[in-house]
Amino acid sequence: MKQIGIGIVGGGYMGKAHAVAHSAVGALFDTALRPRLEMVCATNDASAEKYRNAYGFQRATSDWKALVTDEKVEAIVIASPQDTHRDIAELAFTLGKPVFCEKPLGRDVADSRAMVAAAEAAGAISMSGFNYIRTPASQFVKQLLDAGEIGEITNFRGEHTEDFMADPQEPATWRSHGVANGCMGDLSPHPINCALRLMGPIEKLIAEVETVIHTRPGGDVTNDDQAQIMCRFASGVLGSIFASRTATGRKMGYKYEITGTKGAIYFDGEDQNAVHLYKMEGPDAQRGFTKILTGPAHPDYKSFCLGPGHGTGYQDQIIIEAKDFLTAIHTGQNIWPTFRDGMEVNQIVAASHASSQAKTWLNVNDF
């Protein structure tokens, strides 16, 4: 095995998750590359030192350029605000360093397209951070669909709903301002990414994007709270995607339902270790959805636990991402989702905003 120096830009919520993941991934998956937490970057020296001490990094800095250019930092994880992503990634790629970047890839399509161009010009490993689709359950669903287990697909319905801003008395924060911080920039990339992974490219869409709570204690809300997207996939299948941060009572409503000519599949993120599968087989009186609990027979589960039904959690999704990133670096071959996959999500977000304003169907490739 060989060590690889990891530099993480951003030490907050996601920075911590990635630091923990890279500390654990080698032992869990016996990766050929074993991460060494080399350097962490934060907005000031005091914060950076706090994260270094808490997470076990060798060094800390408040200068992201110093981190990216350091010889002992061999791979970069970007877990900072999206308006910083492009500059960090472009510099890393000029040095030929692999980059993992949290979603959304860039603050807009232009940023994302430039980041894709930089990655591909350098021939460097790039990966976009979409953790929810990596659960053993959703990986199993992809296998079922690829095997044609529910026949020809006729419809897709996906959503990501939470209620952390459902209370009108919740004070205005940084989440209340800026397009990238709204529901379309924060939550919707996840179900969009899910739809693309399970169903393929989206050809056209029509969307309604709206603000539900316009004023909060401390100020006005200037971005969106929820969105409804109707779409037509390139395959011809009709689909819909709903995202909301004001969905009262919903804590982790990352869910999807896929209907086919021979059956159907249902998944709910609040029960992330189960897949509900319906097959149009046997007597009508015996038909119904079967709840399949994930276990060692499902992708990436066995490394965490040998007991079926014991389950994996949120942090485990990040560890699976780390495993994929290290595998891509070791083999020299990109693993889904790349920066290009992240850019495609940004295109759909941009098309949805434009469609909501124009009140009409739009082609995604125009963005």
C-alpha positions as CSV (number, residue, x, y, z in Angstrom):
1,M,0.0,0.0,0.0
2,K,1.1,3.6,-0.6
3,Q,0.2,6.8,1.3
4,I,-1.3,9.8,-0.4
5,G,-1.4,13.3,1.1
6,I,-4.9,14.7,1.2
7,G,-5.6,18.5,1.4
8,I,-9.1,19.6,2.3
9,V,-10.2,23.2,1.6
10,G,-12.9,23.9,4.2
11,G,-13.1,22.5,7.7
12,G,-16.8,23.0,8.5
13,Y,-19.6,20.4,8.2
14,M,-18.5,18.8,5.0
15,G,-14.8,19.3,5.6
16,K,-15.2,17.3,8.8
17,A,-17.2,14.6,7.0
18,H,-14.4,14.2,4.4
19,A,-11.7,14.2,7.0
20,V,-13.4,11.4,8.9
21,A,-14.0,9.5,5.7
22,H,-10.3,9.7,4.6
23,S,-9.3,8.6,8.1
24,A,-11.5,5.5,7.9
25,V,-11.6,4.5,4.3
26,G,-8.3,2.6,4.2
27,A,-9.2,0.2,7.0
28,L,-12.7,-0.3,5.8
29,F,-12.0,-0.9,2.1
30,D,-8.4,-2.0,2.2
31,T,-7.6,0.6,-0.5
32,A,-4.3,0.5,-2.4
33,L,-3.8,4.2,-1.5
34,R,-3.9,5.1,2.2
35,P,-4.8,8.7,2.8
36,R,-2.7,10.9,5.1
37,L,-4.4,14.0,6.3
38,E,-1.7,16.4,5.2
39,M,-3.3,19.9,5.4
40,V,-6.6,21.6,6.1
41,C,-7.5,25.2,5.0
42,A,-10.0,27.5,6.7
43,T,-10.8,31.2,6.5
44,N,-8.4,32.2,9.2
45,D,-5.4,30.7,11.0
46,A,-7.3,30.1,14.3
47,S,-10.0,28.1,12.6
48,A,-7.5,26.2,10.5
49,E,-5.5,25.2,13.6
50,K,-8.7,24.2,15.4
51,Y,-9.6,21.9,12.5
52,R,-6.1,20.5,12.3
53,N,-6.1,19.5,15.9
54,A,-9.7,18.2,15.9
55,Y,-9.4,16.1,12.7
56,G,-5.8,14.9,12.9
57,F,-4.2,16.9,10.0
58,Q,-0.4,17.3,9.9
59,R,-0.6,21.0,9.1
60,A,-3.1,23.9,8.7
61,T,-3.3,27.1,6.7
62,S,-5.6,30.0,5.9
63,D,-4.2,30.2,2.3
64,W,-5.9,27.8,-0.1
65,K,-3.2,28.4,-2.7
66,A,-0.5,27.3,-0.2
67,L,-2.5,24.1,0.3
68,V,-3.0,23.4,-3.4
69,T,0.6,24.0,-4.4
70,D,2.2,22.1,-1.4
71,E,4.3,19.2,-2.7
72,K,3.0,16.9,0.1
73,V,-0.6,17.6,-0.8
74,E,-1.2,15.1,-3.6
75,A,-5.0,15.2,-3.9
76,I,-7.5,18.0,-3.2
77,V,-11.0,17.8,-1.6
78,I,-13.0,21.1,-2.0
79,A,-15.5,21.5,0.7
80,S,-15.7,25.3,0.7
81,P,-18.4,27.7,-0.6
82,Q,-19.2,27.2,-4.3
83,D,-17.9,30.6,-5.4
84,T,-14.4,29.4,-4.5
85,H,-14.6,26.1,-6.3
86,R,-13.5,27.1,-9.8
87,D,-10.2,28.9,-8.8
88,I,-9.2,26.1,-6.5
89,A,-9.8,23.4,-9.0
90,E,-8.2,25.2,-11.9
91,L,-5.0,25.7,-10.0
92,A,-4.9,22.1,-8.9
93,F,-5.4,20.8,-12.4
94,T,-2.5,23.0,-13.7
95,L,-0.4,20.9,-11.3
96,G,-1.9,17.6,-12.4
97,K,-3.5,17.0,-9.0
98,P,-6.8,15.0,-8.7
99,V,-9.8,17.0,-7.3
100,F,-12.9,16.0,-5.5
101,C,-15.4,18.8,-5.3
102,E,-18.6,19.1,-3.3
103,K,-21.8,19.9,-5.1
104,P,-22.8,22.2,-6.7
105,L,-19.8,22.0,-8.9
106,G,-19.6,25.7,-9.6
107,R,-21.7,28.7,-8.7
108,D,-23.2,28.6,-12.3
109,V,-22.9,26.7,-15.6
110,A,-20.1,28.9,-16.8
111,D,-18.0,28.0,-13.8
112,S,-18.8,24.4,-14.1
113,R,-18.0,24.3,-17.8
114,A,-14.6,25.9,-17.2
115,M,-13.9,23.4,-14.4
116,V,-14.7,20.5,-16.7
117,A,-12.5,22.0,-19.5
118,A,-9.6,22.4,-17.0
119,A,-9.9,18.8,-15.7
120,E,-10.2,17.3,-19.2
121,A,-7.3,19.4,-20.6
122,A,-5.1,18.2,-17.8
123,G,-6.3,14.6,-18.1
124,A,-6.7,14.7,-14.3
125,I,-9.0,12.7,-12.1
126,S,-12.1,14.7,-11.1
127,M,-15.1,13.7,-9.0
128,S,-18.3,15.6,-8.0
129,G,-19.7,15.1,-4.5
130,F,-23.2,13.4,-4.6
131,N,-23.2,11.2,-1.6
132,Y,-26.9,10.1,-1.4
133,I,-26.9,8.1,-4.6
134,R,-24.1,6.0,-3.3
135,T,-26.1,4.2,-0.6
136,P,-25.9,0.4,-1.1
137,A,-29.7,0.5,-1.7
138,S,-29.5,3.0,-4.6
139,Q,-26.5,1.2,-6.1
140,F,-28.6,-2.0,-6.0
141,V,-31.5,-0.1,-7.7
142,K,-29.1,0.8,-10.5
143,Q,-28.3,-2.9,-10.9
144,L,-32.0,-3.8,-11.0
145,L,-32.7,-1.3,-13.7
146,D,-29.7,-2.2,-15.8
147,A,-30.8,-5.9,-15.6
148,G,-34.3,-4.9,-16.8
149,E,-35.9,-6.4,-13.7
150,I,-39.0,-4.1,-13.9
151,G,-39.3,-4.0,-17.7
152,E,-39.4,-1.0,-19.8
153,I,-39.4,2.2,-17.7
154,T,-42.5,4.3,-18.1
155,N,-42.2,7.0,-15.4
156,F,-39.8,8.5,-12.8
157,R,-40.8,10.6,-9.8
158,G,-38.1,11.9,-7.5
159,E,-37.8,14.5,-4.7
160,H,-35.6,15.9,-2.0
161,T,-37.7,17.5,0.8
162,E,-36.6,18.8,4.2
163,D,-38.2,21.2,6.7
164,F,-35.2,23.1,8.2
165,M,-36.8,26.4,6.9
166,A,-40.5,25.5,7.2
167,D,-41.0,27.7,10.3
168,P,-41.7,31.3,9.2
169,Q,-40.1,32.4,12.5
170,E,-36.7,30.8,11.6
171,P,-34.4,33.8,11.3
172,A,-32.9,34.8,8.0
173,T,-29.3,33.5,7.5
174,W,-26.9,33.2,4.6
175,R,-29.2,30.5,3.3
176,S,-31.9,33.3,2.7
177,H,-29.8,35.1,0.1
178,G,-28.1,34.3,-3.2
179,V,-29.4,32.0,-5.9
180,A,-26.8,29.4,-5.2
181,N,-27.9,29.2,-1.5
182,G,-31.6,28.6,-2.4
183,C,-33.3,25.3,-2.6
184,M,-32.4,24.9,-6.3
185,G,-28.7,25.3,-5.4
186,D,-28.8,23.3,-2.2
187,L,-31.3,20.5,-2.3
188,S,-32.4,20.1,-5.9
189,P,-28.9,18.9,-7.2
190,H,-29.4,15.7,-5.3
191,P,-32.6,14.4,-6.9
192,I,-31.5,15.8,-10.3
193,N,-28.2,13.8,-10.0
194,C,-30.3,10.7,-8.9
195,A,-32.5,11.1,-12.0
196,L,-29.6,11.3,-14.3
197,R,-27.9,8.3,-12.8
198,L,-30.9,6.1,-12.8
199,M,-32.7,7.4,-15.9
200,G,-30.1,8.9,-18.2
201,P,-30.0,12.4,-19.7
202,I,-32.8,14.9,-19.4
203,E,-33.7,16.4,-22.8
204,K,-36.2,19.1,-21.9
205,L,-38.1,20.4,-18.9
206,I,-40.7,22.9,-17.6
207,A,-40.3,24.2,-14.0
208,E,-41.9,26.4,-11.3
209,V,-39.4,27.8,-8.8
210,E,-40.9,29.8,-6.0
211,T,-40.3,31.4,-2.6
212,V,-42.7,30.2,0.0
213,I,-41.7,32.4,3.0
214,H,-40.8,35.9,1.7
215,T,-39.8,37.6,5.0
216,R,-38.1,36.2,8.1
217,P,-36.9,37.8,11.3
218,G,-33.8,39.7,10.4
219,G,-34.6,40.3,6.7
220,D,-36.3,39.4,3.4
221,V,-35.7,36.1,1.6
222,T,-34.3,36.7,-1.8
223,N,-34.0,33.1,-3.1
224,D,-36.2,30.1,-3.6
225,D,-37.7,27.7,-1.1
226,Q,-39.1,25.0,-3.5
227,A,-39.3,23.9,-7.1
228,Q,-41.4,21.5,-9.2
229,I,-39.8,20.2,-12.4
230,M,-41.6,18.2,-15.1
231,C,-39.1,16.6,-17.5
232,R,-38.7,14.4,-20.6
233,F,-35.7,12.1,-20.5
234,A,-33.7,11.5,-23.7
235,S,-35.1,7.9,-23.6
236,G,-38.6,9.4,-24.0
237,V,-39.7,8.6,-20.4
238,L,-41.7,11.3,-18.6
239,G,-40.5,12.3,-15.1
240,S,-40.9,14.8,-12.3
241,I,-38.7,16.2,-9.6
242,F,-39.7,18.1,-6.5
243,A,-37.4,19.9,-4.0
244,S,-38.3,21.8,-0.9
245,R,-36.7,23.2,2.2
246,T,-40.1,24.1,3.7
247,A,-41.7,20.6,3.6
248,T,-43.1,20.5,7.1
249,G,-42.4,17.2,8.9
250,R,-39.9,15.9,6.3
251,K,-36.4,15.5,7.6
252,M,-34.6,13.5,4.8
253,G,-37.1,13.2,2.0
254,Y,-34.7,12.0,-0.6
255,K,-37.0,9.5,-2.4
256,Y,-37.8,8.2,-5.8
257,E,-40.4,5.9,-7.5
258,I,-39.7,4.2,-10.8
259,T,-42.5,2.5,-12.7
260,G,-41.9,-0.1,-15.4
261,T,-44.0,-2.5,-17.5
262,K,-43.0,-5.5,-15.3
263,G,-42.8,-3.9,-11.9
264,A,-41.9,-0.8,-9.8
265,I,-39.2,0.4,-7.4
266,Y,-39.6,2.8,-4.4
267,F,-36.8,4.2,-2.2
268,D,-37.1,6.6,0.8
269,G,-34.0,8.3,2.3
270,E,-35.6,8.2,5.7
271,D,-35.3,4.4,5.5
272,Q,-32.1,4.4,3.5
273,N,-31.3,0.7,4.1
274,A,-34.3,-0.6,2.3
275,V,-35.5,-1.0,-1.3
276,H,-39.2,-1.6,-2.1
277,L,-39.6,-3.8,-5.2
278,Y,-42.8,-4.8,-6.9
279,K,-42.8,-7.5,-9.6
280,M,-45.8,-8.3,-11.8
281,E,-45.6,-12.0,-11.1
282,G,-47.8,-14.7,-9.6
283,P,-51.5,-14.5,-8.6
284,D,-53.0,-11.1,-8.1
285,A,-53.8,-12.0,-4.5
286,Q,-50.1,-12.5,-3.7
287,R,-48.7,-9.4,-5.4
288,G,-47.3,-6.4,-3.5
289,F,-44.2,-4.5,-2.8
290,T,-41.4,-6.5,-1.1
291,K,-39.2,-4.6,1.3
292,I,-35.6,-5.7,0.7
293,L,-33.2,-4.8,3.5
294,T,-29.6,-4.1,2.4
295,G,-26.9,-6.5,3.5
296,P,-23.5,-7.9,2.5
297,A,-24.9,-9.0,-0.9
298,H,-25.4,-5.4,-1.9
299,P,-22.8,-3.0,-3.3
300,D,-20.3,-1.5,-0.7
301,Y,-22.2,-2.8,2.3
302,K,-20.0,-5.7,3.4
303,S,-17.0,-3.5,4.2
304,F,-19.1,-1.8,7.0
305,C,-21.0,-4.8,8.4
306,L,-21.6,-8.5,8.0
307,G,-25.2,-8.4,9.3
308,P,-28.0,-7.9,6.8
309,G,-30.5,-5.2,7.9
310,H,-28.0,-3.6,10.4
311,G,-27.6,-0.7,8.0
312,T,-25.3,2.1,6.9
313,G,-25.6,5.8,7.6
314,Y,-24.8,9.3,6.3
315,Q,-21.1,9.2,7.1
316,D,-20.7,5.9,5.4
317,Q,-21.9,7.5,2.1
318,I,-19.0,9.9,2.4
319,I,-16.6,7.0,3.0
320,I,-17.8,5.3,-0.1
321,E,-17.1,8.5,-2.0
322,A,-13.6,8.5,-0.6
323,K,-13.1,4.9,-1.7
324,D,-14.2,5.8,-5.2
325,F,-12.0,8.8,-5.4
326,L,-8.9,6.9,-4.2
327,T,-9.7,4.0,-6.6
328,A,-9.9,6.5,-9.5
329,I,-6.5,8.0,-8.6
330,H,-4.9,4.6,-8.2
331,T,-6.2,3.2,-11.5
332,G,-5.9,6.5,-13.4
333,Q,-9.5,6.1,-14.6
334,N,-12.3,8.5,-13.7
335,I,-15.3,7.0,-11.8
336,W,-18.8,8.5,-11.9
337,P,-19.7,11.2,-11.1
338,T,-17.0,13.3,-12.8
339,F,-16.9,17.0,-13.1
340,R,-18.9,16.6,-16.4
341,D,-21.6,14.9,-14.5
342,G,-21.7,17.7,-12.0
343,M,-21.9,20.2,-14.8
344,E,-24.9,18.5,-16.2
345,V,-26.7,19.0,-12.9
346,N,-25.9,22.7,-13.1
347,Q,-27.3,22.8,-16.6
348,I,-30.6,21.5,-15.4
349,V,-30.7,23.9,-12.5
350,A,-30.1,26.8,-14.9
351,A,-32.7,25.5,-17.3
352,S,-35.2,25.2,-14.5
353,H,-34.7,28.8,-13.3
354,A,-35.1,30.0,-16.9
355,S,-38.1,27.9,-17.5
356,S,-39.8,29.2,-14.4
357,Q,-39.3,32.8,-15.6
358,A,-40.4,32.1,-19.2
359,K,-43.3,29.7,-18.2
360,T,-42.4,27.3,-21.0
361,W,-40.6,24.1,-21.9
362,L,-36.9,24.5,-22.6
363,N,-34.2,22.3,-24.0
364,V,-31.5,21.5,-21.4
365,N,-28.7,21.5,-24.1
366,D,-29.3,25.2,-24.7
367,F,-27.7,25.9,-21.3
